[in-house]
Structure formats: structure tokens, C-alpha cells
Amino acid sequence: MASIRVAVTAFLSLALLALPAGAQKKYDPGASDTEIKLGQTMPYSGPLSGFITLAKAEIAYFAMVNEQGGVNGRKITMISLDDGFSPPKTVEQTRKLIEDDQVLAMSGSLGTSTNASVQKYLNAKKVPQLFLASGASRWNDPKNFPYTMTLTPIYTAEASIYATYVLKEIKDPKVAVLYQNDDFGKDFLKGFRERLGDKAAGIMVREVSYEVTDATVDSQIIDLASTKANVFLNISTPKFAVQAIRKAYELGWKPTQFIDNPAASIGIVMRPAGVEASKGIISAAFVKDPTDPKLTDDPEFQAWVAWMKKYFPSGSLEDPQNVVGYVQAQTMVQVLKQCGDNVTRENVMKQAANLKDFHPPMLLKGIMMNTSPTDYQPMEEMALQRFTGERFEVFGELLSARVK
């Protein structure tokens, strides 16, 4: 019997060798016949904990995918760890995910300074750092960081869209700026200034920064309001956006106000700041606004609501970050689908750089995701939106967010 078993084993080995290369399954750490492990770091604690709904939405989407059979038969395990929005903690938690938990890739981690702290490490390890919740321009650098890619439009491009509107629509503009003192804030400021060009010196009347560890930005807003500027560029995260909007209103300062997309939430920014104080604020959008009554009969919106109620019932149906998380997770699943049975880190990155006219439900109509080995900016269009006091209303056409 022993000789028969040996012969059968030899036959099976030869048969496997005869299979075409494409039919052989290939795996790296974090992948197997039954599972794909992903990792992320998120601010479950600290000054940006308001963004944690992003992580919860992504995890909820993967739960739905797993219930439906997974991706190519493999269930997704997302290990999401708290970094408190502290780069040293991000480094510690990321090393744990790669070296102890052996995840295949990082997906959807939040923050510019936090992700920057592990960018070199992950690229040296050739671990994909994908679809980050940050639009810093440094994420679109495939030559130097071939394993890093964001999801959202680049901040400099979003700021350029606001500057274009100011030049076209505001008579004799005088701009005062509040910005977070890190790559997030500085990228916005850079994009805005570059679009103004030679006119910047005459238009930009005051720029003040804040630290994420600050208690309030009241003193900064008092300073900015004293300029009597007719445009306020508010580059801040939710906690400080609320404070800035409310303080400007209390001071009776009523400029045309722009707020960055990450802070454009009715539930966690506009209402807490006060509806009257927030009315008229302009931002940019790339996903459908879940508070838009015109979406009631939209099949994509109906599917999103049904998903939220079943898989994320504690999540707000008014928070656009729950739409962004939904889109992030869909994009990661698309990449894993394209990988087939070659679930290696190299192929994950290859497929991420090969998205072709991908439109996950709940993106604004007309926006398609496209990437290539030389272009890591998946989305290159946005639309302006204005807060009416009840909801954000998109106006005008899609505008290019491409960094020239």
C-alpha cells in the first residue's frame, strides 16, 4: 500500500506542475485559501475621534461581503487599531499589524502625519498602504513610494477649486485663513496660493495656524475676524471646525466661508456649530450627500440606507463619512477581486494601480476612478456644495481636481 501512496503522490505532484502558471494560487502573509487579513490605524481616541465612523463603516461593509461569501471565496478580516492620531503610536501599531498580525495590506488608515510616519517603513517592506483617508499630495508619488496610494482627491487640488471660485465670484476678495499646522493644512494653503498666482500677495490678508493639541481656536478666529476679510478659508478638522464657525458667528464676522471636505458633515460639524452660523458655507464633494431629499428614489442611495440599517445601525444616516467609508471599502474589495488567486502584496499593488472607470455606488454621478503605474490619484473631479441650513446642495458642474 505504501508504494501505491507514493505513486499517487508523485502523479499528483506532476499534475500540479503541469497546471498553467495562471491557475496556481499565490499567497503572501495575510492571505490564504480562506482569508485575507487587512490592517489599519484609526483615531479611536484623541482629537480626531470624530472620524472613527469611517473605520466602523468599512468594517461593516466587509461584514456584508463576508456574509455573501467573501472575495473569490476568501473572507476579509480587518484588524483596526487605535493610534490616537499620534504618529509614534501609529508606528507602534503598524509594526504590530505587519510583524505580529501578518496582515496582507494596510487599508483606509486616517491622517496625514500618522500615515507619513509609516510610509517609508511600509514601502521598504513592500506592504501596500492603500486608499488612505487623507488627500496629501505626497500619496501620489509612485516613483518614490510605489506601495502608497490615497483614495480622496488631493488637498492641493481641492483648495485650487476654492481659489478658482473666489477669483471668479468674489468681488475684490480678501482672504483670511485658519489652517491645521501639519501637512494637511499646509497642502491646502499651498494649493490655494498657487491657484491665485501673482494675485496671492494682494488677496491673502492673514494666515494663522493651530495645533491638534490646542484646546480652542477662539484666539485665532478673533485675529482673523479683525482683518474684516470677506473670504474665510477654514482648513480644519471637525472639533476645530465647529469652534471656528461658531466663534466667527458670535463675532458678527460674515465672510464667504469655505470648509474642507473632511469637515463638511452636518451631524458632527454644521449642527453642533449652529445651523444659522453654518448657513452658506461652501465645500467640495465627491460622494452623494445622504441628506439630499432628491436621493429618495435613487437605487444607490436606497441600497446604502438598507446596508446601513442592517450592518451599521448605530451609524448616522446624515454623516457623509459613512458614505466615504462605504466607497473606500468597495474600492479595496474591487482590487482584491482583480487579484484573483494571485493574492500577493505585489499583485495587490499592481491591481490598485490598474483601476479602469471604476464607479462604486454613492460616488457623485460622472466621477470615475482611474489609476495607472504613473498616476496614483484615483479621483480627479469634485463638485462644489453649499450648506442651505438643512443640507448641502451641489451646484455647478464637476470641476477638475487634478494637480497639474
C-alpha positions in Angstrom: 0.0 0.0 0.0 2.9 2.3 0.8 4.2 2.1 -2.8 0.7 2.9 -4.1 0.5 6.1 -1.9 4.0 7.2 -3.2 2.9 6.6 -6.8 -0.3 8.6 -6.3 1.6 11.4 -4.6 4.1 11.5 -7.4 1.3 11.6 -10.0 -0.4 14.5 -8.2 2.8 16.4 -8.0 3.4 16.0 -11.7 -0.2 17.0 -12.4 0.2 20.2 -10.3 3.4 21.1 -12.1 1.6 20.7 -15.4 -1.0 23.3 -14.5 -0.6 26.6 -16.2 1.0 29.3 -14.1 -2.1 31.4 -14.0 -4.0 28.5 -12.3 -1.6 28.3 -9.4 -2.6 30.1 -6.2 0.0 32.6 -4.9 -0.1 34.0 -1.4 1.9 36.4 0.8 1.5 36.8 4.6 -2.1 37.6 5.4 -3.7 35.6 2.6 -4.8 32.0 2.3 -7.5 29.9 0.6 -10.0 31.1 3.2 -8.9 34.5 4.5 -7.5 37.9 3.6 -6.2 39.9 6.6 -6.1 43.7 6.3 -4.9 46.3 8.8 -5.5 49.9 9.6 -4.7 52.5 12.3 -7.5 54.9 13.3 -8.1 57.6 15.9 -10.4 55.7 18.2 -9.2 58.2 20.9 -7.7 61.6 20.7 -8.6 64.9 18.9 -9.9 63.3 15.7 -12.0 60.6 17.2 -15.0 62.0 15.4 -13.7 60.4 12.2 -13.8 56.9 13.7 -17.2 56.3 11.9 -15.0 55.8 8.8 -13.5 52.7 10.3 -16.8 51.4 11.5 -18.4 51.8 8.1 -15.5 49.9 6.4 -15.7 47.1 8.8 -19.5 46.9 8.3 -19.1 46.7 4.5 -16.6 43.9 4.9 -19.1 42.1 7.1 -21.6 42.2 4.3 -19.1 41.0 1.8 -18.2 38.1 4.1 -21.8 37.2 4.6 -22.2 37.0 0.8 -19.2 34.6 0.5 -16.2 36.9 0.6 -13.9 37.8 -2.2 -13.1 35.0 -4.6 -14.2 32.7 -1.7 -11.9 34.4 0.9 -13.3 36.2 4.0 -11.9 39.6 4.9 -10.6 40.1 8.4 -10.0 43.8 9.2 -7.8 44.5 12.2 -8.4 48.1 13.1 -6.2 49.5 15.9 -6.2 52.8 17.8 -3.4 55.2 17.2 -4.9 58.2 19.0 -3.8 60.3 16.0 -0.3 60.2 17.4 2.5 59.3 14.9 4.6 57.4 17.4 1.6 55.3 18.3 0.9 54.8 14.6 4.4 53.4 14.1 4.0 51.1 17.1 0.6 49.8 15.9 1.6 49.5 12.3 4.6 47.4 13.2 2.3 45.1 15.3 0.0 44.7 12.3 2.8 43.8 9.9 5.1 41.8 12.1 2.8 40.2 14.6 -0.6 40.0 12.9 0.9 39.5 9.5 -1.7 41.5 7.5 -1.5 41.4 3.7 -2.0 45.2 3.3 -3.0 48.4 5.1 -6.3 49.8 4.0 -8.1 53.1 4.8 -5.9 54.4 7.6 -6.7 58.0 8.6 -4.4 61.0 8.8 -1.6 62.8 7.0 1.1 62.9 9.7 0.2 59.5 11.0 0.4 57.8 7.6 3.5 59.7 6.8 5.2 58.3 9.9 5.0 54.8 8.5 5.2 55.4 4.7 8.9 54.6 4.4 8.6 51.6 6.6 5.7 50.1 4.6 7.3 50.8 1.3 10.6 49.2 2.4 8.6 46.2 3.5 6.7 46.3 0.2 3.4 46.3 2.1 0.5 48.1 0.3 -0.6 51.3 2.1 -3.9 51.8 0.3 -6.9 54.1 0.0 -5.9 56.4 2.8 -8.3 58.8 4.5 -6.0 61.7 3.6 -5.6 63.8 0.4 -2.0 64.9 1.0 -0.1 65.3 -2.3 2.7 63.0 -1.0 0.5 60.0 -1.6 0.6 60.4 -5.4 4.3 59.7 -5.8 4.6 56.2 -7.4 8.2 56.7 -8.3 9.5 57.1 -4.7 6.6 55.4 -2.8 5.2 52.7 -5.1 3.3 51.0 -2.3 1.3 54.0 -1.2 -2.0 55.3 -2.6 -4.8 57.5 -1.3 -8.5 57.4 -2.2 -9.7 61.0 -1.8 -8.9 63.9 -4.2 -5.6 65.6 -3.4 -5.9 68.5 -0.9 -4.0 70.9 -3.1 -6.4 70.3 -5.9 -9.5 70.8 -3.7 -8.0 74.1 -2.5 -7.4 75.1 -6.1 -11.1 74.6 -6.8 -12.0 77.0 -4.0 -9.5 79.6 -5.2 -10.9 79.4 -8.7 -14.4 80.1 -7.3 -13.1 83.1 -5.3 -11.4 84.6 -8.3 -14.5 84.2 -10.4 -17.3 85.0 -8.0 -16.0 87.3 -5.2 -15.5 91.0 -5.9 -12.3 92.4 -4.5 -11.6 89.2 -2.4 -9.6 89.5 0.8 -8.9 86.0 2.3 -8.2 85.1 5.9 -7.1 81.5 6.5 -7.2 79.2 9.5 -5.2 76.0 8.9 -4.0 73.0 10.9 -0.2 73.1 11.3 0.7 69.9 9.5 0.9 68.5 6.0 -2.9 68.5 5.8 -3.2 72.3 6.4 -0.1 73.2 4.5 -1.2 71.3 1.4 -4.5 73.2 1.3 -2.7 76.5 1.8 -0.2 75.7 -0.9 -2.9 74.7 -3.4 -4.9 77.8 -2.7 -1.9 80.2 -3.1 -0.7 78.5 -6.2 -4.0 78.9 -8.0 -4.1 82.7 -7.0 -0.7 83.0 -8.6 0.7 86.6 -8.7 -2.5 87.9 -7.1 -1.9 85.9 -3.9 0.0 88.7 -2.1 -2.8 91.2 -2.6 -5.6 88.7 -1.7 -4.3 86.8 1.2 -4.6 89.2 4.2 -3.9 86.8 7.2 -2.9 83.2 7.8 -3.0 81.7 11.2 -2.4 78.1 12.3 -3.5 75.8 15.2 -2.1 72.6 16.7 -4.3 69.5 17.1 -3.5 69.6 20.8 -4.9 73.1 21.2 -8.0 73.4 23.4 -9.7 76.0 21.2 -9.1 78.2 18.2 -11.0 81.2 19.6 -8.0 83.5 19.7 -7.1 82.6 16.1 -10.7 83.5 14.9 -10.6 86.8 16.8 -7.4 87.6 15.0 -8.7 86.7 11.6 -12.0 88.5 12.1 -10.1 91.7 12.9 -9.0 91.8 9.3 -12.6 92.2 8.1 -11.7 89.8 5.3 -14.7 88.9 3.0 -13.5 85.3 2.5 -12.7 82.8 5.3 -10.8 79.6 4.3 -11.4 77.3 7.2 -8.9 74.3 6.9 -9.7 72.3 10.0 -10.9 69.0 11.3 -14.3 68.6 12.9 -13.6 69.7 16.5 -11.9 72.9 15.5 -14.3 73.5 12.5 -17.2 73.7 15.0 -15.3 76.1 17.2 -14.2 78.3 14.3 -17.7 78.5 12.7 -19.4 79.3 16.0 -16.8 81.9 17.0 -16.9 83.7 13.7 -20.7 83.9 14.0 -20.5 85.2 17.6 -18.2 87.9 16.5 -20.6 89.0 13.7 -18.0 88.2 11.1 -19.9 87.0 8.0 -17.4 86.3 5.2 -18.0 83.8 2.4 -16.7 80.7 4.1 -15.1 77.6 2.7 -14.6 74.4 4.7 -12.6 71.4 3.6 -14.4 68.2 2.6 -13.3 66.1 5.6 -15.1 68.5 7.9 -18.2 69.0 5.8 -20.5 67.0 8.0 -24.0 68.2 9.0 -24.2 65.9 12.0 -20.8 66.4 13.6 -19.9 70.0 12.4 -22.8 72.1 11.0 -25.4 71.4 13.6 -23.1 71.5 16.6 -21.7 74.8 15.3 -25.3 76.1 14.9 -27.4 76.0 11.8 -27.6 79.8 11.4 -23.8 80.1 11.9 -23.2 77.4 9.3 -25.6 78.5 6.6 -24.0 79.4 3.3 -20.7 77.6 4.0 -19.2 76.2 0.8 -17.3 72.9 0.5 -16.4 70.3 -2.2 -17.9 66.8 -2.6 -17.1 63.6 -4.4 -19.8 61.4 -2.8 -23.5 61.8 -2.7 -24.9 63.7 0.3 -27.0 61.3 2.3 -29.2 64.2 3.5 -30.3 65.2 0.0 -34.1 64.6 -0.4 -33.6 64.2 -4.1 -31.9 60.9 -3.5 -35.1 59.3 -2.0 -35.7 57.3 -5.2 -32.0 56.8 -6.1 -31.3 53.0 -6.2 -27.7 53.5 -5.0 -28.9 55.6 -2.0 -31.6 53.1 -1.2 -29.1 50.3 -1.2 -26.8 52.3 1.1 -29.6 53.0 3.6 -30.5 49.3 3.6 -26.9 48.4 4.2 -26.5 50.9 7.0 -29.6 49.7 8.8 -28.6 46.1 8.6 -24.8 46.2 9.1 -24.2 49.6 10.8 -27.4 50.5 12.6 -25.6 52.8 15.1 -24.1 54.9 12.3 -25.6 58.2 11.3 -27.6 58.3 8.1 -26.6 62.0 7.9 -22.8 61.7 8.1 -21.1 61.7 4.7 -18.1 60.0 6.3 -20.2 56.8 6.4 -20.6 57.2 2.6 -16.8 57.7 2.2 -16.1 54.6 4.3 -18.6 52.7 2.1 -16.7 53.8 -1.0 -13.3 53.1 0.5 -14.3 49.5 1.3 -15.8 48.9 -2.1 -12.6 50.1 -3.8 -10.5 47.7 -1.6 -12.8 44.8 -2.5 -12.6 45.7 -6.2 -8.8 45.5 -6.0 -8.9 42.1 -4.2 -11.4 40.8 -6.9 -9.0 41.8 -9.6 -6.2 39.9 -7.8 -8.0 36.5 -8.5 -5.9 33.7 -6.9 -2.7 35.8 -7.0 -3.1 37.3 -3.6 0.4 38.7 -3.1 1.4 42.2 -1.9 3.0 42.9 -5.3 -0.2 41.9 -7.2 -2.4 43.9 -4.8 -0.4 47.0 -5.6 -0.4 46.1 -9.3 -4.2 45.9 -9.3 -4.6 49.1 -7.2 -2.7 50.8 -10.0 -5.0 49.3 -12.6 -8.4 50.7 -11.8 -10.4 51.5 -15.0 -13.5 53.6 -14.9 -14.5 52.1 -11.6 -17.6 53.8 -10.1 -18.5 52.5 -6.7 -22.1 53.3 -5.8 -22.6 56.6 -3.9 -19.9 58.4 -5.8 -21.3 61.5 -7.5 -22.6 60.9 -11.0 -19.8 61.2 -13.6 -16.9 60.6 -11.3 -14.8 57.5 -12.3 -11.8 56.0 -10.6 -8.8 55.5 -12.8 -5.2 54.7 -11.8 -2.1 53.7 -13.6 1.5 52.8 -12.6 2.4 56.5 -13.0 -0.8 58.1 -11.6 -1.9 57.2 -8.1 -4.7 59.8 -7.8 -7.9 57.7 -8.2 -10.4 60.6 -8.3 -9.7 63.8 -10.2 -13.1 65.5 -10.1 -15.3 67.2 -7.4 -18.3 69.4 -7.2 -18.9 72.5 -5.1 -21.7 72.3 -2.5 -23.3 74.9 -0.2 -25.0 74.3 3.2 -28.6 75.6 3.0 -29.3 75.4 6.7 -30.8 71.9 6.2 -28.4 70.1 3.9 -25.5 70.5 1.5 -26.7 71.4 -2.1 -24.4 70.7 -5.0 -24.2 73.5 -7.5 -22.5 73.9 -10.9 -20.6 71.3 -12.9 -18.0 68.8 -11.9 -14.6 70.5 -11.6 -11.2 69.1 -12.2 -9.2 68.3 -9.0 -6.2 67.2 -10.9 -2.9 68.5 -9.7 -1.2 69.9 -12.8 
